[in-house]
Amino acid sequence: MRKNIVAGNWKMNLNAEQTRALISELASVQLPENTRVLVAPPFVNLSAALEAAAHSSVEVMAQNMHQAESGAYTGEVSASMLTHLGVKTVVLGHSERRSYFGETDALLAQKVQTALNHHMEVVFCFGEELAERENNTHFEVVASQLKNALFALPASTWSSIVLAYEPVWAIGTGLTASSAQAQEMHAFIRQTIAEAYSASLAQEVSILYGGSVKANNAAELFGQPDVDGGLIGGASLVAADFKGIIDGLR
Ligand code: 13P
């Protein structure tokens, strides 16, 4: 059975001390059955995060990773560096990586492959921009992002893939997709995976929604049959708000 997941993307926020403090608060939360909670601090705070999360059910993931094994890539971080620390999951394809750092589907396909080669789990982010929704090309855009970055993978690797649909127009804007819009797109994503692979594989993939999820809209979004939790930005930086969002899974 696919898992329900609430994941916090802390982006470029919090120092090591604040990271430890926030994880300590989250560590006391009793999770509902079949549920995971993950947080993604910046690279420099991963060690502090792993220490603070040890012996708790909070899992720590990275926000990004380079596709190469090692080499002359100043400022970058490799999969083996992450796994050596104890990081088992990496977020790839976030819209901020795509738009500010020029990450393309082709590059992301390489990053995903590298992560899988290192037995890491991938939280793969994708989603349309506002103009694409307004043009009514959002389904096409999402299908092509999935196809270009993921559909060359063998079915056996999909147990290490979590999807995060994040419509760009909803990220950090306070404009959440309605629960009907989220469900419509998540059902389309699951159907697209079923067509590329099989219905049973599609049923096992957790598909998270991201974009202005807050404690007051989480339960309705997460209550949709194809929404298996969320990837949270701003509201994951405040313990009470993030806990409220986790409560949305109950
Ligand atoms: P917000 O929750 O701040 O809209 O950010 C969503 C996001 O980008 C998570 O990756």
Boltz pocket constraint, residues with backbone or C-beta under 6 A from the ligand:
constraints:
  - pocket:
      binder: B
      contacts: [[A, 9], [A, 94], [A, 166], [A, 170], [A, 171], [A, 172], [A, 173], [A, 174], [A, 210], [A, 211], [A, 212], [A, 213], [A, 231], [A, 232], [A, 233], [A, 234], [A, 235]]
      max_distance: 6.0
